[in-house]
């Protein structure tokens, strides 16, 4: 059994996008959907690795390895077998997977890893995946960045990601529909007029993509950048989630804004302290997300 890989691939493409295109590539593989392909591959795996076959995902929404929980080792073996079916593939399917990680974002927030980048698990979009019409015009695939919730703007085309179909107002989710360039109603997503983004939203997306952004903390890798975004929204829960204006304005004054806040908290604690500071828990004074 052999599978013909899509002719154009990108290392930044998500696993789900690649699997959809693998099933539908120029109709060469002859599958109508991911599930049709998944059933055929599972039957082939039963003859080659029975345990891996049991972990092979039949539902695209559960395909990524971090969904596999305790059987993730078998899921890895299953994807390695899939790689062996595509001798012309330029990159491993495993390279596109979100993997379970033992690395935690404080306090005890699980992460997934993607090509040595750690992403807070709660940042992974579950219900809908927005798209950039301009990117889809150039290459009909979905990058992993669109799965990361704080990433709201395409940093290549400087336009907002489209989350709902302008024709039927349905939330876009290519993983459920198994259609990359069309909504389930048939609307061509490539024809949608792009919406220009606010400057701070663009700055935040550039920052998440690893670009240097004036006014935001420099010298950090992408994992650390996602970590400080997570810290900000946990530290200030009253801020609207993923409010780019709030986070860019805050960190443009870093670290002075934080030092001033800590000084204010400590002065307030002095006014009402009943025990020496060395007998008080740090979190009692400064809170759990300091």
MIMARRO-44915 format. One record per residue (C-alpha): residue number from 1; z, y, x. Coordinates in Angstrom, 2 decimals. Layout:
<atoms>
+-----+---------+---------+---------+
! num !      up !   north !    east !
+-----+---------+---------+---------+
! NUM !       Z !       Y !       X !
...
+-----+---------+---------+---------+
</atoms>
This chain:
<atoms>
+-----+---------+---------+---------+
! num !      up !   north !    east !
+-----+---------+---------+---------+
!   1 !    0.00 !    0.00 !    0.00 !
!   2 !   -0.93 !    3.46 !    1.32 !
!   3 !   -0.51 !    7.01 !    0.02 !
!   4 !   -2.74 !    9.94 !    0.90 !
!   5 !   -0.65 !   13.00 !    1.77 !
!   6 !   -1.56 !   16.50 !    0.56 !
!   7 !   -4.04 !   18.10 !    2.95 !
!   8 !   -2.03 !   21.31 !    3.34 !
!   9 !    1.69 !   20.95 !    3.95 !
!  10 !    4.43 !   23.28 !    5.07 !
!  11 !    7.75 !   22.38 !    6.63 !
!  12 !    9.38 !   24.91 !    4.31 !
!  13 !    8.14 !   23.10 !    1.17 !
!  14 !   10.81 !   21.55 !   -1.03 !
!  15 !   11.06 !   17.80 !   -1.42 !
!  16 !   10.36 !   17.95 !   -5.16 !
!  17 !    7.25 !   20.06 !   -4.68 !
!  18 !    5.93 !   17.69 !   -2.02 !
!  19 !    6.54 !   14.61 !   -4.20 !
!  20 !    4.68 !   16.19 !   -7.13 !
!  21 !    1.72 !   17.03 !   -4.90 !
!  22 !    1.87 !   13.57 !   -3.32 !
!  23 !    1.50 !   11.98 !   -6.75 !
!  24 !   -1.32 !   14.27 !   -7.84 !
!  25 !   -3.19 !   14.88 !   -4.56 !
!  26 !   -6.83 !   15.26 !   -5.55 !
!  27 !   -6.18 !   12.33 !   -7.92 !
!  28 !   -6.74 !   10.20 !   -4.82 !
!  29 !   -3.47 !    8.35 !   -5.30 !
!  30 !   -4.27 !    7.81 !   -8.97 !
!  31 !   -0.91 !    8.79 !  -10.49 !
!  32 !   -0.48 !   10.92 !  -13.59 !
!  33 !    3.07 !   12.00 !  -12.76 !
!  34 !    5.89 !   11.56 !  -10.29 !
!  35 !    7.54 !    8.94 !  -12.49 !
!  36 !    4.37 !    6.84 !  -12.57 !
!  37 !    4.23 !    6.94 !   -8.78 !
!  38 !    7.98 !    6.29 !   -8.48 !
!  39 !    7.76 !    3.09 !  -10.54 !
!  40 !    4.92 !    1.74 !   -8.39 !
!  41 !    6.75 !    2.62 !   -5.16 !
!  42 !    9.96 !    1.01 !   -6.41 !
!  43 !    8.13 !   -2.25 !   -7.18 !
!  44 !    6.64 !   -2.19 !   -3.66 !
!  45 !   10.08 !   -1.52 !   -2.16 !
!  46 !   11.59 !   -4.55 !   -3.92 !
!  47 !    9.42 !   -6.68 !   -1.66 !
!  48 !   10.31 !   -4.76 !    1.51 !
!  49 !   13.91 !   -3.53 !    1.17 !
!  50 !   15.74 !   -4.59 !   -1.99 !
!  51 !   18.75 !   -2.28 !   -1.39 !
!  52 !   16.55 !    0.74 !   -0.72 !
!  53 !   14.57 !   -0.01 !   -3.87 !
!  54 !   17.76 !    0.21 !   -5.91 !
!  55 !   18.40 !    3.72 !   -4.54 !
!  56 !   14.82 !    4.94 !   -5.03 !
!  57 !   14.83 !    7.88 !   -7.50 !
!  58 !   12.79 !    7.41 !  -10.66 !
!  59 !   13.65 !   10.88 !  -11.96 !
!  60 !   12.36 !   13.81 !   -9.91 !
!  61 !   15.38 !   15.99 !  -10.71 !
!  62 !   17.60 !   13.43 !   -8.97 !
!  63 !   15.29 !   12.75 !   -6.03 !
!  64 !   17.03 !   14.83 !   -3.38 !
!  65 !   19.43 !   12.87 !   -1.21 !
!  66 !   22.48 !   15.01 !   -1.90 !
!  67 !   22.37 !   13.81 !   -5.52 !
!  68 !   22.70 !   10.19 !   -4.38 !
!  69 !   26.46 !   10.40 !   -3.66 !
!  70 !   27.73 !    7.05 !   -2.35 !
!  71 !   24.30 !    5.45 !   -2.05 !
!  72 !   22.82 !    8.22 !    0.09 !
!  73 !   22.39 !    5.82 !    3.03 !
!  74 !   20.14 !    3.61 !    0.94 !
!  75 !   18.28 !    6.70 !   -0.30 !
!  76 !   17.57 !    7.62 !    3.34 !
!  77 !   16.17 !    4.15 !    3.94 !
!  78 !   14.00 !    4.52 !    0.84 !
!  79 !   12.48 !    7.77 !    2.09 !
!  80 !   11.86 !    6.24 !    5.51 !
!  81 !    9.89 !    3.52 !    3.78 !
!  82 !    7.97 !    6.19 !    1.88 !
!  83 !    7.05 !    7.80 !    5.23 !
!  84 !    5.56 !    4.49 !    6.35 !
!  85 !    3.15 !    4.61 !    3.39 !
!  86 !    1.60 !    7.87 !    4.59 !
!  87 !    0.27 !    7.30 !    8.12 !
!  88 !   -1.58 !   10.62 !    8.00 !
!  89 !    1.52 !   12.65 !    7.21 !
!  90 !    2.29 !   15.41 !    9.71 !
!  91 !    6.00 !   15.60 !    8.88 !
!  92 !    8.71 !   13.29 !    7.61 !
!  93 !    9.73 !   13.36 !    3.95 !
!  94 !   13.32 !   13.31 !    5.18 !
!  95 !   12.76 !   16.71 !    6.80 !
!  96 !   12.35 !   18.14 !    3.30 !
!  97 !   15.53 !   16.64 !    1.88 !
!  98 !   18.77 !   18.42 !    1.09 !
!  99 !   21.39 !   16.20 !    2.71 !
! 100 !   25.04 !   15.71 !    1.93 !
! 101 !   27.17 !   17.44 !    4.54 !
! 102 !   30.80 !   17.17 !    5.58 !
! 103 !   30.74 !   20.86 !    6.55 !
! 104 !   32.75 !   22.97 !    4.12 !
! 105 !   32.59 !   26.64 !    3.31 !
! 106 !   36.13 !   27.91 !    2.91 !
! 107 !   37.96 !   27.23 !    0.70 !
! 108 !   36.77 !   23.65 !    0.33 !
! 109 !   33.30 !   24.50 !   -0.98 !
! 110 !   30.81 !   21.69 !   -0.37 !
! 111 !   27.55 !   22.30 !    1.44 !
! 112 !   24.19 !   20.64 !    1.84 !
! 113 !   22.14 !   20.73 !    5.01 !
! 114 !   18.46 !   21.45 !    5.35 !
! 115 !   16.87 !   21.35 !    8.79 !
! 116 !   20.20 !   22.20 !   10.45 !
! 117 !   20.96 !   25.01 !    7.99 !
! 118 !   24.09 !   24.64 !    5.88 !
! 119 !   23.81 !   25.94 !    2.31 !
! 120 !   26.78 !   26.25 !   -0.09 !
! 121 !   26.10 !   23.62 !   -2.74 !
! 122 !   26.89 !   26.06 !   -5.54 !
! 123 !   23.98 !   28.23 !   -4.32 !
! 124 !   21.46 !   25.50 !   -5.23 !
! 125 !   19.70 !   26.34 !   -8.48 !
! 126 !   20.03 !   23.61 !  -11.11 !
! 127 !   18.61 !   24.95 !  -14.38 !
! 128 !   15.51 !   26.87 !  -13.36 !
! 129 !   13.42 !   27.60 !  -10.28 !
! 130 !   11.72 !   31.03 !  -10.20 !
! 131 !    8.36 !   31.53 !   -8.53 !
! 132 !    6.32 !   34.14 !   -6.71 !
! 133 !    2.83 !   34.36 !   -8.30 !
! 134 !    1.36 !   35.76 !   -5.08 !
! 135 !    2.63 !   32.81 !   -3.03 !
! 136 !    1.25 !   30.34 !   -5.58 !
! 137 !   -2.17 !   31.99 !   -5.33 !
! 138 !   -2.16 !   31.38 !   -1.58 !
! 139 !   -0.63 !   27.91 !   -1.55 !
! 140 !    0.34 !   25.89 !   -4.62 !
! 141 !    3.71 !   24.62 !   -3.43 !
! 142 !    7.38 !   25.55 !   -3.82 !
! 143 !    9.44 !   26.56 !   -0.75 !
! 144 !   13.08 !   25.54 !   -0.46 !
! 145 !   14.16 !   29.21 !   -0.42 !
! 146 !   13.26 !   29.50 !   -4.12 !
! 147 !   15.96 !   26.93 !   -4.80 !
! 148 !   18.65 !   29.18 !   -3.25 !
! 149 !   20.15 !   31.37 !   -5.95 !
! 150 !   20.97 !   34.56 !   -3.99 !
! 151 !   17.30 !   34.66 !   -2.92 !
! 152 !   15.84 !   36.77 !   -5.74 !
! 153 !   12.81 !   38.43 !   -4.12 !
! 154 !    9.82 !   37.03 !   -2.21 !
! 155 !   10.28 !   38.51 !    1.24 !
! 156 !    6.59 !   37.89 !    2.05 !
! 157 !    5.09 !   39.84 !   -0.87 !
! 158 !    8.09 !   42.07 !   -1.61 !
! 159 !    8.08 !   41.25 !   -5.31 !
! 160 !   10.63 !   39.78 !   -7.69 !
! 161 !   10.64 !   36.06 !   -8.29 !
! 162 !    9.59 !   35.29 !  -11.88 !
! 163 !   12.22 !   33.20 !  -13.68 !
! 164 !   10.72 !   33.09 !  -17.20 !
! 165 !    7.21 !   32.57 !  -18.49 !
! 166 !    5.78 !   35.87 !  -19.80 !
! 167 !    3.88 !   33.97 !  -22.47 !
! 168 !    6.57 !   31.77 !  -24.09 !
! 169 !    9.71 !   33.15 !  -22.38 !
! 170 !   10.70 !   29.64 !  -21.32 !
! 171 !   12.76 !   29.37 !  -18.15 !
! 172 !   10.54 !   28.05 !  -15.39 !
! 173 !   11.51 !   24.76 !  -13.81 !
! 174 !    8.72 !   22.93 !  -12.01 !
! 175 !   11.04 !   19.99 !  -11.30 !
! 176 !   11.28 !   19.22 !  -15.02 !
! 177 !    7.70 !   20.07 !  -15.96 !
! 178 !    6.14 !   18.57 !  -12.79 !
! 179 !    3.71 !   21.49 !  -12.87 !
! 180 !    3.74 !   23.91 !   -9.95 !
! 181 !    1.25 !   26.58 !  -10.98 !
! 182 !    1.57 !   26.39 !  -14.77 !
! 183 !    4.26 !   26.74 !  -17.39 !
! 184 !    4.69 !   23.91 !  -19.89 !
! 185 !    2.97 !   26.14 !  -22.46 !
! 186 !   -0.13 !   26.24 !  -20.25 !
! 187 !    0.32 !   29.78 !  -18.91 !
! 188 !   -1.21 !   30.19 !  -15.45 !
! 189 !    1.64 !   31.43 !  -13.25 !
! 190 !   -0.79 !   32.62 !  -10.58 !
! 191 !   -2.15 !   35.22 !  -13.01 !
! 192 !    1.21 !   36.89 !  -13.63 !
! 193 !    1.36 !   40.48 !  -12.43 !
! 194 !    3.89 !   40.85 !   -9.66 !
! 195 !    7.01 !   42.95 !  -10.20 !
! 196 !    8.01 !   45.21 !   -7.35 !
! 197 !   11.55 !   44.68 !   -6.17 !
! 198 !   14.46 !   47.00 !   -5.57 !
! 199 !   14.96 !   47.79 !   -1.91 !
! 200 !   18.40 !   46.18 !   -1.63 !
! 201 !   17.25 !   42.97 !   -3.33 !
! 202 !   14.43 !   42.76 !   -0.80 !
! 203 !   16.84 !   43.40 !    2.07 !
! 204 !   19.10 !   40.57 !    0.90 !
! 205 !   16.20 !   38.12 !    0.61 !
! 206 !   14.92 !   39.10 !    4.06 !
! 207 !   18.43 !   38.53 !    5.39 !
! 208 !   18.66 !   35.07 !    3.80 !
! 209 !   15.23 !   34.22 !    5.24 !
! 210 !   16.59 !   34.93 !    8.73 !
! 211 !   14.97 !   38.31 !    9.33 !
! 212 !   16.72 !   41.20 !   11.09 !
! 213 !   17.83 !   43.76 !    8.49 !
! 214 !   19.23 !   47.14 !    9.49 !
! 215 !   22.65 !   47.70 !    7.98 !
! 216 !   23.56 !   44.02 !    7.61 !
! 217 !   25.62 !   42.03 !   10.16 !
! 218 !   23.41 !   40.98 !   13.07 !
! 219 !   23.68 !   38.01 !   15.41 !
! 220 !   24.31 !   35.47 !   12.66 !
! 221 !   22.29 !   32.35 !   11.90 !
! 222 !   21.18 !   31.58 !    8.33 !
! 223 !   24.19 !   29.34 !    7.63 !
! 224 !   26.55 !   32.15 !    8.62 !
! 225 !   24.61 !   34.67 !    6.53 !
! 226 !   24.91 !   32.46 !    3.48 !
! 227 !   28.60 !   32.06 !    4.34 !
! 228 !   29.33 !   35.79 !    4.27 !
! 229 !   27.43 !   36.18 !    0.99 !
! 230 !   29.58 !   33.40 !   -0.47 !
! 231 !   32.72 !   35.02 !    0.97 !
! 232 !   31.83 !   38.35 !   -0.62 !
! 233 !   31.39 !   36.97 !   -4.13 !
! 234 !   34.54 !   34.86 !   -3.88 !
! 235 !   36.49 !   37.79 !   -2.47 !
! 236 !   35.27 !   40.16 !   -5.19 !
! 237 !   34.81 !   38.01 !   -8.34 !
! 238 !   34.46 !   41.07 !  -10.57 !
! 239 !   31.13 !   41.96 !   -8.94 !
! 240 !   28.13 !   40.66 !  -10.88 !
! 241 !   26.96 !   37.47 !   -9.24 !
! 242 !   24.27 !   38.00 !   -6.61 !
! 243 !   24.30 !   41.77 !   -7.08 !
! 244 !   22.18 !   42.75 !   -4.09 !
! 245 !   23.16 !   46.42 !   -4.32 !
! 246 !   26.86 !   45.56 !   -4.08 !
! 247 !   26.58 !   43.27 !   -1.08 !
! 248 !   24.12 !   45.43 !    0.91 !
! 249 !   26.15 !   48.58 !    0.34 !
! 250 !   29.37 !   46.77 !    1.27 !
! 251 !   28.14 !   45.28 !    4.53 !
! 252 !   26.34 !   48.46 !    5.51 !
! 253 !   29.86 !   49.83 !    6.05 !
! 254 !   31.17 !   46.72 !    7.79 !
! 255 !   33.72 !   46.31 !    9.35 !
! 256 !   35.29 !   49.69 !    8.52 !
! 257 !   35.25 !   49.06 !    4.78 !
! 258 !   37.15 !   45.80 !    5.25 !
! 259 !   39.64 !   47.24 !    7.74 !
! 260 !   40.40 !   50.07 !    5.33 !
! 261 !   40.96 !   47.57 !    2.54 !
! 262 !   43.33 !   45.45 !    4.63 !
! 263 !   45.28 !   48.55 !    5.68 !
! 264 !   45.62 !   49.58 !    2.05 !
! 265 !   46.83 !   46.11 !    1.07 !
! 266 !   49.35 !   45.96 !    3.89 !
! 267 !   50.70 !   49.44 !    3.07 !
! 268 !   51.14 !   48.39 !   -0.54 !
! 269 !   52.91 !   45.20 !    0.62 !
! 270 !   55.32 !   47.25 !    2.77 !
! 271 !   56.29 !   49.32 !   -0.27 !
! 272 !   57.32 !   46.25 !   -2.24 !
! 273 !   58.36 !   43.76 !    0.44 !
! 274 !   61.75 !   42.08 !    0.09 !
! 275 !   61.45 !   39.83 !    3.16 !
! 276 !   60.21 !   40.48 !    6.72 !
! 277 !   56.44 !   39.96 !    7.15 !
! 278 !   57.01 !   36.96 !    9.42 !
! 279 !   58.68 !   35.23 !    6.47 !
! 280 !   55.78 !   35.85 !    4.09 !
! 281 !   52.70 !   33.68 !    3.70 !
! 282 !   49.50 !   35.45 !    4.81 !
! 283 !   47.73 !   34.64 !    1.53 !
! 284 !   50.62 !   36.07 !   -0.47 !
! 285 !   49.81 !   39.50 !    0.96 !
! 286 !   46.09 !   39.44 !    1.62 !
! 287 !   44.84 !   36.86 !   -0.87 !
! 288 !   43.08 !   33.53 !   -0.45 !
! 289 !   39.63 !   34.80 !    0.55 !
! 290 !   40.54 !   37.18 !    3.36 !
+-----+---------+---------+---------+
</atoms>
